[in-house]
Amino acid sequence: MVSAVVLIEAEADKIQDLAQQLVEIDGVPEVFSVAGRYDLVAILRVRENQDVADIVSGRIRHLDGIARTETLIAFRVYSREEIEGIFAP
């Protein structure tokens, strides 16, 4: 499983519509509206790195209102359960 974070700069009047369109894409389980330099953060969970490329380049970047994206591919994903397991006796 490959996880990635896509940081999205969007046109202000299209943020809500974009968020709704993004969560309809297979492989995008969550989208956050955030404060700061970026407007939206999309979480990707897919089988292969190529799937990340297909979603970002083939789908996300073509949505109306997307100004710019930056993609971060996760090397490792930590969850509360995993962290607690590390310290369990």
SULGIMO-V762350 format. One record per residue. N is the residue number from 0. RES is the residue in three letters. PHI is phi in whole degrees, 0 to 359 (none if undefined). D_LAST is the distance of its C-alpha to the last C-alpha in Angstrom with 2 decimals. Layout:
[[N:RES:PHI:D_LAST] [N:RES:PHI:D_LAST]]
This chain:
[[0:MET:none:28.14] [1:VAL:251:29.64] [2:SER:246:29.13] [3:ALA:214:31.69] [4:VAL:241:32.91] [5:VAL:248:36.66] [6:LEU:270:38.10] [7:ILE:233:41.52] [8:GLU:263:44.55] [9:ALA:227:46.87] [10:GLU:292:50.22] [11:ALA:304:49.66] [12:ASP:281:51.69] [13:LYS:242:49.80] [14:ILE:301:46.16] [15:GLN:296:45.74] [16:ASP:297:47.55] [17:LEU:297:45.56] [18:ALA:301:42.22] [19:GLN:294:43.45] [20:GLN:294:44.70] [21:LEU:296:41.50] [22:VAL:289:39.24] [23:GLU:275:41.71] [24:ILE:279:41.01] [25:ASP:302:38.81] [26:GLY:98:35.65] [27:VAL:242:35.74] [28:PRO:282:33.50] [29:GLU:216:33.61] [30:VAL:223:36.10] [31:PHE:245:35.85] [32:SER:271:38.88] [33:VAL:230:38.04] [34:ALA:264:39.80] [35:GLY:118:40.59] [36:ARG:297:42.07] [37:TYR:256:41.10] [38:ASP:259:42.04] [39:LEU:225:39.68] [40:VAL:232:36.35] [41:ALA:255:35.91] [42:ILE:263:32.61] [43:LEU:247:33.16] [44:ARG:225:31.00] [45:VAL:223:32.89] [46:ARG:281:32.72] [47:GLU:223:34.32] [48:ASN:303:35.43] [49:GLN:300:38.98] [50:ASP:295:38.20] [51:VAL:299:37.32] [52:ALA:300:40.68] [53:ASP:297:42.51] [54:ILE:291:41.21] [55:VAL:290:41.69] [56:SER:283:44.96] [57:GLY:271:46.38] [58:ARG:241:45.52] [59:ILE:297:44.15] [60:ARG:293:46.55] [61:HIS:263:49.51] [62:LEU:289:48.88] [63:ASP:295:51.62] [64:GLY:108:50.49] [65:ILE:281:47.89] [66:ALA:267:48.96] [67:ARG:197:46.20] [68:THR:228:42.71] [69:GLU:222:39.97] [70:THR:248:37.23] [71:LEU:244:33.76] [72:ILE:266:31.91] [73:ALA:282:28.14] [74:PHE:284:26.52] [75:ARG:213:23.06] [76:VAL:247:22.10] [77:TYR:254:18.98] [78:SER:236:18.08] [79:ARG:302:16.00] [80:GLU:298:13.98] [81:GLU:293:13.40] [82:ILE:296:12.57] [83:GLU:297:10.01] [84:GLY:295:8.45] [85:ILE:298:8.54] [86:PHE:262:6.45] [87:ALA:287:3.82] [88:PRO:291:0.00]]
